[in-house]
Amino acid sequence: MTCIQGLSPAQVAPNETEHQFWRAFFGLDLDRDFLSKFLIALSKDDCLHVHKSVLNLLFVTCVSFAARNEEDAIIRLRAIETLSVVLRCILAKNLAGWEVMMVFAGEINDSDKVFMEFVDMIAHILGDDKVPAAMRHRALQLVIVYTSSINQLSPGAYLLRRDLFPALVNLVKSPETERYTFEATLLLSFLANFHRSDAAKLNPYLQHIRDTGDTELMRKICWAANFACDAAVRAYQEVSDDSIPTFAKTIGTLIMSLRPDRALSSQPLDPPRELFKNQPIEASVSLLPLFEFLFFNPLFTQIFTETTDSDNAGTTTSKIPHLSYTILSLSSYLLTHGTSSASPRAMAYANLAMNTLLIMAENPRVMDVFCGESVQPIRLCRQRLPLLSMPASTRPPICALVDCCVLWLRHNLHKHLEVYTYTTCIWTCYRVIWYLQKVRMRIDYEWLELWKAIIAVLGFLASKLDHLTTTGGVENLIQETLRLVDFALSKAEILLATPGDVHVFIYELVRSSSVIRKQTGILQALAQPGSVDRRMSLRSEATTRSLKRVLSVISYYEGEISGSGAQTAKESLRVVARLVDKDGVQGVQERHEEEDPRTETEEKM
């Protein structure tokens, strides 16, 4: 590694040509630890000045040797591995786009030539069936390192000039390389997200995701994602066993508690959050390609739901649940622990999970399948108190989706409030309720848990608004939450399975009347005076009407309860039940039938 430390190949081996030197260099075993430590120790200024020529030479030489078909496979493989280490370490130094070009191309004017040679080398190896599978895998890992490290910087655009989609499809479908499907689809997702908002029409990968009709590819993606999601779920469960207690397990716990050394020990509540600091594992990123395909490609949704239907027909023998069930299971863990460790990484995965749930809630085909009976239990996270109610084994998957929303609403109310994800969660709940009332389907669900979680959010905002790290988006969150409460109230008799569920919902609103009334003052405090944004103005007016309707219903039942002389919660609930059973829910007749709500994800994309 003396050449890396400043000596040229001619100084190190004066009797060899430069080609001979590098060939011998790549013939040696790669000392990853040494190379990584050396590169990490370099400052940004070192990379741009003292070591720029060496880094440029190393980059160009690695690309050159990796691209040579006539070269020994081991030499090409070492060149790729060396380049992976170099890219990972150097791109971690927060370089600007032009600085990346300077370091690896020598000069900005040479960047097109140098980086396109790099991309051509990648494309050739990935797409060549004659190249050994191990080398294609290393090239795939190399471009993942590059894409994830370069982020949205301008050098990433070189990967848009050469379409790698056919090569990635070949990797996924080839028997020799299908085991790399997870990484291939992950790379496709990274590439599709490059400058997504401002250059979507110019991104070939986004177009391929939208237009492909390759059902074999889609089934491979589902297969790989299911294994990855299941591994991520098991990683959480290995940290803390949250399985539903069996009779034998309960007896065993009782006997253990009778031991003298355990008699006075306190029952642990939540497991320490530090236990989850390394969660989620990398496999959780498999949600990203699923999100992309579910959002853009209707045929993928068909493949996704067809396999669920076949599972519900009883034809599955796999120990791993169906993909849609695994997604719900993983989402429950990601959303429960989203802010547990104050880790931006954990929060990013929780946000991805919530957006994936929203995509599914907005998809009529997925919702139709989710409303059918499930023949497989969907295991959800039970690692934080309060726990979810014990689920029925055959309840529809839609119940698990709403449970995931409840877990997020309950467990992530902090000073640094993740307003965006809370708003997405409220949108998801709205879409579920809208769909259920549209198809006139009543599911057997513990709706009280959702109502309490929603009102808890409003209560938190009412009491902690002045202490939040940021109030950006809070007004919209309150508006959307009140819109949800109003809509659910107007459709309560269509939505809820029993009259008792309707009674309990109304009583919960009456019981929380002080929290709901406070929202008027909060919205006035958050309002932007003199705003000319017509959309914001219309949303504000709609919220005012929603809040007025909810408060009107609350006031009516408060008055009736007060006039009846009811003294206890049971007596008050009895008053509500009598009135609802006699006249229906007061005031909802004034509510106009709502059209299909706007698709929130379309507005964000």
Backbone torsions as a table, in degrees:
resi	resn	phi	psi	omega
1	MET	NA	14.7	-179.2
2	THR	-62.7	-30.3	179.0
3	CYS	-66.3	-32.3	177.8
4	ILE	-67.4	-27.5	-176.0
5	GLN	-89.5	11.2	171.1
6	GLY	122.6	-13.2	-179.7
7	LEU	-90.2	141.6	178.6
8	SER	-79.7	161.3	177.0
9	PRO	-55.8	-37.8	-179.9
10	ALA	-64.5	-33.7	179.1
11	GLN	-75.5	-34.4	-178.3
12	VAL	-76.0	-42.8	-177.3
13	ALA	-135.4	79.9	-174.3
14	PRO	-65.0	-20.0	-177.6
15	ASN	-94.3	5.3	-179.8
16	GLU	-118.3	151.2	172.3
17	THR	-72.9	164.9	-179.4
18	GLU	-62.3	-37.4	179.3
19	HIS	-64.8	-43.0	179.0
20	GLN	-62.5	-41.1	179.6
21	PHE	-59.9	-50.3	-176.7
22	TRP	-68.8	-32.6	178.0
23	ARG	-65.2	-40.7	176.3
24	ALA	-67.1	-37.6	179.4
25	PHE	-59.5	-48.7	-178.6
26	PHE	-76.9	-11.1	175.0
27	GLY	-78.4	-14.9	179.1
28	LEU	-81.6	154.7	173.2
29	ASP	-64.5	137.1	-179.2
30	LEU	-78.4	122.2	175.8
31	ASP	-90.3	87.4	-174.9
32	ARG	-61.8	-41.4	-177.7
33	ASP	-62.2	-46.2	-179.6
34	PHE	-62.8	-48.6	-177.2
35	LEU	-63.6	-41.8	-179.9
36	SER	-63.6	-46.8	-179.7
37	LYS	-61.6	-40.6	-179.8
38	PHE	-64.7	-46.1	-177.3
39	LEU	-70.0	-37.8	178.7
40	ILE	-63.6	-35.0	-178.4
41	ALA	-71.0	-18.9	179.5
42	LEU	-69.1	138.0	175.0
43	SER	-81.5	166.1	177.1
44	LYS	-59.9	-39.3	179.4
45	ASP	-66.2	-37.7	176.8
46	ASP	-59.7	-42.0	-178.4
47	CYS	-65.6	-33.3	-176.0
48	LEU	-87.5	-12.4	-176.6
49	HIS	-131.0	-80.1	-170.4
50	VAL	-58.7	-44.3	-174.5
51	HIS	-105.9	10.1	-176.6
52	LYS	-61.0	-46.4	-176.7
53	SER	-64.8	-36.0	179.4
54	VAL	-69.5	-43.0	179.5
55	LEU	-65.6	-38.7	176.7
56	ASN	-62.7	-46.0	179.6
57	LEU	-62.8	-42.7	-179.9
58	LEU	-63.8	-44.0	179.6
59	PHE	-61.1	-50.7	-177.5
60	VAL	-63.1	-40.5	-178.0
61	THR	-69.2	-41.7	177.3
62	CYS	-59.4	-45.0	179.7
63	VAL	-62.5	-43.6	-177.7
64	SER	-62.0	-47.7	-178.9
65	PHE	-69.4	-38.1	179.9
66	ALA	-65.0	-29.2	-175.7
67	ALA	-83.0	-11.4	-173.1
68	ARG	-83.5	112.0	178.4
69	ASN	-63.0	-33.2	-175.5
70	GLU	-76.8	-10.7	-177.1
71	GLU	-78.4	153.9	176.6
72	ASP	-58.3	143.9	-177.5
73	ALA	-60.8	-38.3	-178.2
74	ILE	-66.2	-35.6	178.5
75	ILE	-66.0	-46.1	179.3
76	ARG	-63.1	-40.3	-179.6
77	LEU	-63.7	-42.6	179.4
78	ARG	-66.2	-35.9	177.6
79	ALA	-62.3	-41.9	178.6
80	ILE	-66.0	-43.6	-179.3
81	GLU	-64.3	-41.0	178.3
82	THR	-62.8	-44.1	-179.8
83	LEU	-63.3	-36.0	177.9
84	SER	-61.1	-44.2	179.1
85	VAL	-64.5	-43.5	-178.8
86	VAL	-61.6	-48.3	-178.7
87	LEU	-63.6	-44.6	-178.4
88	ARG	-60.4	-43.2	-175.9
89	CYS	-76.8	-42.3	-176.4
90	ILE	-74.3	-40.5	-178.7
91	LEU	-73.2	-10.5	176.0
92	ALA	-79.3	-2.1	-174.9
93	LYS	-91.6	15.1	175.6
94	ASN	58.4	46.9	177.8
95	LEU	-77.9	148.1	171.2
96	ALA	-74.5	166.8	-178.6
97	GLY	-58.9	-45.3	-179.7
98	TRP	-66.8	-29.8	178.3
99	GLU	-70.6	-37.1	175.2
100	VAL	-60.1	-42.5	178.7
101	MET	-64.1	-41.4	-179.9
102	MET	-63.8	-43.3	-176.2
103	VAL	-66.8	-47.4	-172.1
104	PHE	-93.7	-25.3	179.4
105	ALA	-102.1	-10.7	-178.5
106	GLY	88.1	-50.1	177.6
107	GLU	-140.2	151.4	-179.4
108	ILE	-62.1	-36.1	-179.2
109	ASN	-63.9	-22.5	-179.8
110	ASP	-94.0	-0.9	-171.4
111	SER	-65.0	-39.2	179.9
112	ASP	-57.9	-48.2	-177.9
113	LYS	-63.3	-48.8	-173.9
114	VAL	-68.1	-46.8	-175.5
115	PHE	-74.2	-30.5	176.3
116	MET	-71.8	-30.8	172.5
117	GLU	-63.9	-38.6	176.2
118	PHE	-62.5	-47.9	-179.0
119	VAL	-65.9	-40.8	178.8
120	ASP	-62.3	-39.9	177.6
121	MET	-61.3	-45.4	178.8
122	ILE	-60.4	-49.0	-177.3
123	ALA	-61.1	-40.4	-178.4
124	HIS	-65.9	-45.2	-177.5
125	ILE	-68.8	-44.8	-177.7
126	LEU	-64.2	-35.1	-174.5
127	GLY	-93.2	-0.3	-175.8
128	ASP	-99.3	110.2	-179.7
129	ASP	-64.1	-20.3	-178.5
130	LYS	-79.8	-17.1	178.8
131	VAL	-74.2	137.1	-180.0
132	PRO	-54.6	144.7	-177.5
133	ALA	-58.1	-37.7	-178.8
134	ALA	-63.3	-38.3	179.2
135	MET	-70.4	-40.0	177.5
136	ARG	-62.7	-36.7	178.0
137	HIS	-65.3	-42.6	179.0
138	ARG	-64.2	-38.9	177.8
139	ALA	-65.7	-37.9	177.2
140	LEU	-63.6	-44.8	177.9
141	GLN	-63.9	-36.6	179.0
142	LEU	-61.1	-47.8	-176.9
143	VAL	-72.4	-26.8	172.9
144	ILE	-66.3	-43.3	176.8
145	VAL	-58.9	-46.7	-178.5
146	TYR	-63.1	-48.3	-175.7
147	THR	-66.1	-43.9	-178.5
148	SER	-71.9	-29.0	-178.9
149	SER	-83.0	-34.7	-177.2
150	ILE	-76.0	-20.6	178.0
151	ASN	55.8	-123.3	-177.6
152	GLN	-104.1	15.7	-179.9
153	LEU	-69.7	156.3	-173.4
154	SER	-56.8	-34.2	178.5
155	PRO	-61.2	-18.8	177.1
156	GLY	-66.4	-22.7	-177.9
157	ALA	-65.7	-20.1	178.7
158	TYR	-61.9	-28.0	179.2
159	LEU	-74.6	-12.4	175.7
160	LEU	-86.4	-15.7	-178.2
161	ARG	-80.5	-21.8	179.5
162	ARG	-123.6	116.1	-173.8
163	ASP	-74.5	111.1	179.8
164	LEU	-91.4	-1.7	-174.6
165	PHE	-58.8	-47.7	178.5
166	PRO	-57.9	-37.8	179.3
167	ALA	-67.3	-38.4	179.8
168	LEU	-68.6	-39.3	176.5
169	VAL	-62.3	-41.8	178.2
170	ASN	-60.6	-41.5	177.8
171	LEU	-60.4	-43.6	-176.4
172	VAL	-68.3	-39.4	-172.4
173	LYS	-90.7	-16.3	-179.2
174	SER	-75.4	132.0	179.5
175	PRO	-57.5	-32.4	-177.8
176	GLU	-72.6	-23.6	-173.4
177	THR	-126.5	6.9	-176.8
178	GLU	-64.1	-20.7	178.0
179	ARG	-68.6	-9.5	177.6
180	TYR	-100.0	16.8	-176.9
181	THR	-57.7	-42.4	-178.9
182	PHE	-56.9	-47.7	-178.0
183	GLU	-70.2	-36.3	179.9
184	ALA	-64.8	-43.9	179.9
185	THR	-72.3	-29.6	174.9
186	LEU	-64.3	-44.7	177.3
187	LEU	-60.9	-42.2	178.7
188	LEU	-58.6	-40.7	178.6
189	SER	-66.0	-42.5	177.5
190	PHE	-59.1	-45.7	-178.5
191	LEU	-65.4	-37.7	-179.6
192	ALA	-67.9	-21.9	-178.1
193	ASN	-93.8	3.5	179.5
194	PHE	-73.1	119.1	-179.1
195	HIS	47.0	47.5	-173.9
196	ARG	-61.8	-40.9	-173.2
197	SER	-75.2	-34.9	-173.8
198	ASP	-106.4	-6.4	-178.7
199	ALA	-142.0	33.0	-175.2
200	ALA	-60.3	-38.3	-177.9
201	LYS	-71.3	-18.0	-179.2
202	LEU	-96.4	-4.4	-176.6
203	ASN	-90.7	108.8	-176.4
204	PRO	-65.5	-28.7	-177.0
205	TYR	-71.0	-37.8	175.9
206	LEU	-63.3	-40.6	177.6
207	GLN	-64.7	-40.1	179.1
208	HIS	-64.2	-42.9	178.7
209	ILE	-60.5	-40.2	-179.1
210	ARG	-70.5	-38.4	-168.1
211	ASP	-100.6	-17.9	-173.2
212	THR	-63.0	141.3	175.7
213	GLY	-117.1	19.6	-176.2
214	ASP	-80.4	97.1	-176.9
215	THR	-70.3	-30.2	176.9
216	GLU	-63.6	-42.6	176.5
217	LEU	-58.7	-45.1	-176.9
218	MET	-64.5	-40.3	178.9
219	ARG	-66.5	-35.9	176.1
220	LYS	-64.6	-40.7	179.1
221	ILE	-62.4	-44.5	178.6
222	CYS	-62.3	-43.1	-179.9
223	TRP	-60.6	-48.4	-178.1
224	ALA	-67.7	-41.1	-178.8
225	ALA	-64.8	-35.4	-179.2
226	ASN	-65.3	-43.6	177.5
227	PHE	-63.4	-40.9	-179.1
228	ALA	-66.8	-45.5	179.5
229	CYS	-63.1	-40.3	179.4
230	ASP	-64.6	-38.5	177.0
231	ALA	-63.2	-38.6	179.4
232	ALA	-66.8	-38.6	177.3
233	VAL	-63.6	-47.4	-178.9
234	ARG	-63.2	-30.8	178.0
235	ALA	-63.8	-40.1	175.3
236	TYR	-64.8	-43.2	-176.5
237	GLN	-68.0	-28.7	177.2
238	GLU	-71.2	-26.6	177.0
239	VAL	-71.2	-43.3	-178.9
240	SER	-148.6	117.7	-178.2
241	ASP	-70.3	112.5	-179.1
242	ASP	-116.5	25.5	179.2
243	SER	-65.2	150.6	179.7
244	ILE	-67.1	128.6	-175.0
245	PRO	-59.6	136.0	171.5
246	THR	-97.1	171.7	179.8
247	PHE	-61.2	-44.0	-179.1
248	ALA	-64.6	-39.9	-179.6
249	LYS	-65.9	-39.0	179.8
250	THR	-65.7	-42.9	179.0
251	ILE	-63.7	-41.7	179.3
252	GLY	-61.9	-40.1	178.4
253	THR	-65.7	-39.8	179.1
254	LEU	-63.1	-44.7	-179.3
255	ILE	-63.5	-41.3	178.6
256	MET	-62.9	-36.2	-178.3
257	SER	-70.1	-18.3	-180.0
258	LEU	-84.3	-7.8	176.7
259	ARG	-63.5	142.9	-178.2
260	PRO	-55.3	-37.7	-176.9
261	ASP	-78.6	-6.7	179.9
262	ARG	-112.7	-8.0	-170.7
263	ALA	-59.1	-38.6	-176.0
264	LEU	-101.7	3.4	-178.8
265	SER	-73.5	141.0	-178.9
266	SER	-78.0	147.4	177.7
267	GLN	-74.7	122.8	-179.3
268	PRO	-64.5	145.5	177.2
269	LEU	-91.4	-106.5	174.9
270	ASP	-77.4	143.4	172.3
271	PRO	-63.9	148.0	-179.5
272	PRO	-54.1	136.2	-176.4
273	ARG	-67.5	-22.2	179.0
274	GLU	-62.6	-23.6	179.7
275	LEU	-62.6	-25.2	-174.2
276	PHE	-102.9	15.1	-175.9
277	LYS	-65.3	-23.9	179.2
278	ASN	-97.5	8.9	178.9
279	GLN	-103.0	152.5	-3.4
280	PRO	-81.2	161.9	176.7
281	ILE	-75.9	168.1	-173.2
282	GLU	-60.4	-26.4	-177.7
283	ALA	-60.7	-19.9	-179.7
284	SER	-62.7	-21.3	-179.5
285	VAL	-67.1	-7.7	176.2
286	SER	-62.8	-16.0	175.2
287	LEU	-65.1	-27.6	-174.9
288	LEU	-63.1	-53.4	177.8
289	PRO	-63.2	-32.4	177.0
290	LEU	-64.0	-42.2	177.2
291	PHE	-58.6	-47.4	-177.6
292	GLU	-61.2	-48.6	-176.4
293	PHE	-70.5	-38.9	178.2
294	LEU	-63.9	-35.0	-178.2
295	PHE	-75.4	-42.2	-169.3
296	PHE	-96.8	-28.3	-167.0
297	ASN	-118.8	106.6	-179.9
298	PRO	-61.0	-34.2	179.8
299	LEU	-64.9	-36.7	177.4
300	PHE	-62.0	-40.2	177.4
301	THR	-60.0	-38.3	178.6
302	GLN	-63.9	-45.0	177.8
303	ILE	-62.8	-43.5	-179.0
304	PHE	-58.9	-44.2	-176.9
305	THR	-84.0	-28.3	178.0
306	GLU	-62.1	-40.0	-179.7
307	THR	-69.3	-30.6	175.1
308	THR	-66.0	-44.0	178.6
309	ASP	-58.8	-41.8	-179.0
310	SER	-66.6	-35.2	175.4
311	ASP	-64.0	-42.2	-179.1
312	ASN	-68.9	-19.6	176.1
313	ALA	-80.4	-3.9	175.1
314	GLY	87.8	20.6	-175.9
315	THR	-95.8	-4.6	-175.5
316	THR	-85.5	141.7	177.1
317	THR	-123.1	2.0	-176.6
318	SER	-72.0	144.6	175.8
319	LYS	-75.0	-21.3	177.6
320	ILE	-86.2	129.5	178.8
321	PRO	-59.3	167.9	176.9
322	HIS	-61.8	155.1	-175.2
323	LEU	-54.0	-45.4	-177.5
324	SER	-62.9	-35.5	177.4
325	TYR	-69.8	-38.6	179.0
326	THR	-65.9	-37.9	176.8
327	ILE	-60.9	-45.4	179.1
328	LEU	-62.9	-41.9	179.2
329	SER	-62.5	-49.0	179.7
330	LEU	-62.8	-41.5	179.8
331	SER	-58.7	-38.6	-179.7
332	SER	-61.2	-38.2	178.6
333	TYR	-73.7	-43.9	180.0
334	LEU	-61.6	-40.5	-176.8
335	LEU	-77.5	-32.8	176.4
336	THR	-64.6	-40.6	-174.0
337	HIS	-105.2	15.9	-175.2
338	GLY	-53.7	-42.8	-178.2
339	THR	-115.2	14.0	-176.6
340	SER	-62.5	-41.9	-173.2
341	SER	-105.1	7.7	-177.4
342	ALA	54.1	33.3	-178.8
343	SER	-98.2	123.3	176.7
344	PRO	-58.2	-32.0	-179.6
345	ARG	-66.6	-47.5	179.3
346	ALA	-62.0	-38.5	-179.7
347	MET	-68.2	-37.1	178.9
348	ALA	-62.4	-41.0	178.2
349	TYR	-68.5	-38.1	177.2
350	ALA	-62.3	-40.8	178.4
351	ASN	-64.5	-41.2	176.7
352	LEU	-61.9	-42.9	179.2
353	ALA	-62.0	-43.9	-178.4
354	MET	-65.7	-39.7	177.7
355	ASN	-66.6	-32.7	176.3
356	THR	-67.3	-40.2	175.8
357	LEU	-62.6	-40.0	178.5
358	LEU	-63.8	-41.8	177.6
359	ILE	-57.4	-43.8	-179.0
360	MET	-69.3	-38.2	179.6
361	ALA	-67.2	-26.0	179.6
362	GLU	-87.9	-4.5	-176.2
363	ASN	-101.2	111.6	-176.1
364	PRO	-59.1	-36.2	-179.1
365	ARG	-66.7	-44.7	177.8
366	VAL	-62.5	-44.1	-178.5
367	MET	-63.9	-37.2	178.6
368	ASP	-60.6	-43.2	178.2
369	VAL	-70.0	-40.4	-179.1
370	PHE	-65.4	-22.9	179.6
371	CYS	-84.9	-6.3	176.3
372	GLY	-81.5	164.6	-179.0
373	GLU	-69.4	139.7	178.1
374	SER	-98.2	135.1	177.6
375	VAL	-96.0	-2.9	177.6
376	GLN	-121.8	130.7	175.2
377	PRO	-63.2	143.0	176.5
378	ILE	-105.4	111.2	-175.8
379	ARG	-81.0	121.7	-178.9
380	LEU	-112.0	161.0	-175.3
381	CYS	-63.5	133.2	175.5
382	ARG	-132.5	44.8	-175.0
383	GLN	-106.0	-0.5	177.9
384	ARG	-134.7	140.8	176.0
385	LEU	-87.6	147.9	-4.2
386	PRO	-73.4	146.6	-179.1
387	LEU	-79.2	155.5	171.8
388	LEU	-67.2	156.7	175.7
389	SER	-64.0	154.0	176.9
390	MET	-63.3	121.7	-176.2
391	PRO	-84.6	150.6	170.5
392	ALA	-74.4	142.0	-173.0
393	SER	-67.7	-24.4	-175.6
394	THR	-108.0	12.7	-178.5
395	ARG	-67.0	155.1	-178.5
396	PRO	-63.4	148.9	178.4
397	PRO	-59.3	-23.5	179.4
398	ILE	-59.9	-30.2	177.4
399	CYS	-64.2	-39.0	178.6
400	ALA	-67.1	-36.0	178.3
401	LEU	-62.7	-44.2	178.4
402	VAL	-66.8	-36.9	176.1
403	ASP	-57.8	-40.1	178.2
404	CYS	-60.0	-40.4	177.8
405	CYS	-64.9	-41.4	178.7
406	VAL	-61.1	-42.5	179.7
407	LEU	-60.6	-43.2	178.3
408	TRP	-64.2	-47.5	-177.7
409	LEU	-59.7	-37.4	-176.4
410	ARG	-73.4	-43.5	-160.7
411	HIS	-104.5	10.1	-174.4
412	ASN	-132.5	25.2	176.8
413	LEU	-84.7	100.3	-177.8
414	HIS	-133.0	168.5	178.4
415	LYS	-56.9	-41.7	174.0
416	HIS	-89.3	81.2	-172.3
417	LEU	-76.5	130.4	177.2
418	GLU	-83.5	79.6	-171.7
419	VAL	-61.5	-42.8	-176.8
420	TYR	-59.2	-46.4	-177.8
421	THR	-70.6	-34.6	175.0
422	TYR	-62.8	-41.7	179.0
423	THR	-64.7	-41.6	177.0
424	THR	-61.2	-38.3	178.5
425	CYS	-63.5	-43.8	178.7
426	ILE	-63.5	-41.9	176.1
427	TRP	-58.1	-42.2	-179.1
428	THR	-62.2	-45.3	178.2
429	CYS	-61.5	-40.9	179.5
430	TYR	-61.0	-46.2	-178.5
431	ARG	-62.3	-38.8	179.0
432	VAL	-63.2	-49.2	-178.5
433	ILE	-64.3	-40.2	178.6
434	TRP	-60.4	-44.5	-178.3
435	TYR	-65.8	-43.5	-177.7
436	LEU	-62.5	-41.9	179.5
437	GLN	-72.6	-29.4	179.3
438	LYS	-65.3	-44.0	-178.6
439	VAL	-91.2	5.5	178.6
440	ARG	54.1	50.5	-179.9
441	MET	-114.4	130.1	177.1
442	ARG	-109.2	121.6	179.6
443	ILE	-103.9	149.1	178.2
444	ASP	-82.4	93.6	-174.8
445	TYR	-135.3	151.5	177.5
446	GLU	-81.0	75.9	-174.7
447	TRP	-62.4	-27.3	-178.6
448	LEU	-57.8	-33.9	179.4
449	GLU	-63.3	-38.7	177.8
450	LEU	-69.0	-45.7	-179.6
451	TRP	-59.6	-43.9	179.6
452	LYS	-63.1	-40.2	-179.1
453	ALA	-66.5	-39.5	179.5
454	ILE	-66.1	-46.3	-179.5
455	ILE	-66.6	-31.9	176.8
456	ALA	-62.3	-35.3	176.9
457	VAL	-64.8	-46.1	178.0
458	LEU	-62.6	-38.8	177.8
459	GLY	-65.3	-40.2	177.8
460	PHE	-62.0	-45.3	-179.8
461	LEU	-65.7	-35.3	-179.8
462	ALA	-67.6	-33.2	-175.2
463	SER	-98.7	-21.9	-172.9
464	LYS	-117.2	7.3	-173.5
465	LEU	-55.5	-42.1	-177.1
466	ASP	-71.2	-13.6	-176.5
467	HIS	-106.1	-1.0	-180.0
468	LEU	-70.3	146.4	178.4
469	THR	-62.3	-37.9	177.6
470	THR	-143.6	146.8	176.4
471	THR	-109.2	8.4	178.9
472	GLY	-59.9	123.1	178.6
473	GLY	85.0	-4.0	-177.7
474	VAL	-65.6	-39.1	179.2
475	GLU	-59.0	-45.3	179.2
476	ASN	-64.6	-38.8	178.2
477	LEU	-60.8	-45.1	179.4
478	ILE	-64.7	-43.1	179.9
479	GLN	-59.6	-46.9	-179.1
480	GLU	-67.4	-35.0	179.3
481	THR	-67.6	-43.5	177.8
482	LEU	-65.8	-36.8	175.8
483	ARG	-61.2	-40.6	178.3
484	LEU	-65.2	-46.2	-179.6
485	VAL	-61.3	-44.3	179.5
486	ASP	-60.8	-46.0	-178.3
487	PHE	-66.3	-44.9	179.4
488	ALA	-60.9	-39.4	179.4
489	LEU	-65.5	-40.9	-178.4
490	SER	-68.5	-25.2	-178.2
491	LYS	-109.1	13.8	-172.4
492	ALA	-57.7	-42.6	-175.9
493	GLU	-73.8	-19.9	174.9
494	ILE	-86.5	-36.8	-171.4
495	LEU	-81.5	-46.2	-168.8
496	LEU	-83.3	143.0	-168.3
497	ALA	-72.2	-32.9	-175.8
498	THR	-132.1	156.2	173.8
499	PRO	-56.4	-33.6	179.1
500	GLY	-61.3	-37.3	177.5
501	ASP	-63.3	-38.4	177.9
502	VAL	-65.8	-44.7	-179.9
503	HIS	-58.8	-46.2	-177.3
504	VAL	-65.2	-40.6	178.7
505	PHE	-59.2	-49.0	-178.9
506	ILE	-64.7	-41.8	179.7
507	TYR	-63.7	-37.2	178.4
508	GLU	-62.4	-38.4	176.9
509	LEU	-66.3	-42.4	178.6
510	VAL	-63.4	-44.1	179.7
511	ARG	-61.3	-29.7	-177.6
512	SER	-103.3	23.2	-173.5
513	SER	-59.2	-36.0	-178.5
514	SER	-64.8	-38.1	178.8
515	VAL	-64.9	-44.1	-177.2
516	ILE	-68.7	-38.0	179.3
517	ARG	-64.9	-32.4	179.9
518	LYS	-65.1	-20.9	-176.8
519	GLN	-64.8	-27.2	178.5
520	THR	-61.0	-49.2	179.9
521	GLY	-66.3	-36.7	-179.9
522	ILE	-65.3	-44.1	-180.0
523	LEU	-64.5	-36.8	177.1
524	GLN	-65.4	-38.2	179.9
525	ALA	-70.0	-32.6	-177.3
526	LEU	-87.7	-15.6	-176.1
527	ALA	-61.4	144.8	178.3
528	GLN	-95.6	106.9	-176.9
529	PRO	-63.7	139.5	176.0
530	GLY	74.0	16.3	-178.8
531	SER	-65.9	136.2	179.1
532	VAL	-103.5	4.7	178.2
533	ASP	-74.2	109.2	-175.9
534	ARG	-64.0	-36.7	-179.5
535	ARG	-63.6	-44.0	178.4
536	MET	-63.4	-38.2	-179.9
537	SER	-65.0	-43.7	178.7
538	LEU	-64.9	-39.1	179.3
539	ARG	-65.3	-39.6	178.7
540	SER	-64.4	-41.5	178.6
541	GLU	-65.2	-41.1	179.4
542	ALA	-64.0	-39.0	179.0
543	THR	-65.5	-40.6	178.4
544	THR	-59.0	-42.7	179.0
545	ARG	-66.5	-42.0	178.8
546	SER	-61.1	-46.8	-178.8
547	LEU	-63.9	-39.6	179.4
548	LYS	-62.3	-42.0	179.7
549	ARG	-65.4	-43.9	-179.6
550	VAL	-63.3	-45.5	-179.5
551	LEU	-66.0	-32.0	177.5
552	SER	-64.3	-43.9	178.2
553	VAL	-64.0	-44.5	179.9
554	ILE	-60.7	-46.2	-177.9
555	SER	-62.1	-38.8	179.9
556	TYR	-62.0	-50.1	-176.9
557	TYR	-73.1	-31.2	173.5
558	GLU	-59.9	-45.1	-179.9
559	GLY	-63.1	-41.3	179.8
560	GLU	-66.5	-39.7	178.8
561	ILE	-65.5	-44.0	179.8
562	SER	-63.1	-42.7	-178.8
563	GLY	-68.2	-24.2	-179.3
564	SER	-80.4	-14.1	-178.1
565	GLY	78.8	14.5	179.4
566	ALA	-59.5	134.9	-176.9
567	GLN	-110.9	-21.8	-176.0
568	THR	-120.8	165.8	177.9
569	ALA	-61.4	-38.6	-179.2
570	LYS	-64.7	-41.6	179.0
571	GLU	-67.3	-39.5	179.8
572	SER	-64.9	-42.1	179.1
573	LEU	-64.1	-35.1	178.8
574	ARG	-65.6	-37.0	177.4
575	VAL	-64.4	-46.2	178.6
576	VAL	-59.8	-44.0	-178.0
577	ALA	-62.4	-43.0	-179.4
578	ARG	-62.4	-42.8	-177.8
579	LEU	-69.3	-42.4	-178.9
580	VAL	-67.8	-42.0	179.9
581	ASP	-64.4	-29.9	-178.1
582	LYS	-81.6	-46.9	-170.5
583	ASP	-121.8	2.1	-173.5
584	GLY	78.3	-177.8	-179.9
585	VAL	-74.1	122.3	-176.1
586	GLN	-65.0	132.8	170.9
587	GLY	92.8	-16.5	-174.6
588	VAL	-77.0	-14.8	178.8
589	GLN	-63.6	-23.9	-179.6
590	GLU	-77.6	-9.4	-175.4
591	ARG	-80.9	122.4	179.3
592	HIS	-74.7	150.3	177.5
593	GLU	-61.1	130.6	-175.5
594	GLU	-89.0	136.8	175.1
595	GLU	-73.7	171.9	176.5
596	ASP	-56.0	118.6	-178.1
597	PRO	-63.1	155.4	-179.6
598	ARG	-60.4	149.5	178.4
599	THR	-81.8	110.8	-172.7
600	GLU	-65.5	-36.9	-177.5
601	THR	-68.4	-31.7	178.3
602	GLU	-64.3	-33.7	179.2
603	GLU	-71.3	-26.7	-176.6
604	LYS	-88.1	-21.2	-172.2
605	MET	-77.7	NA	NA
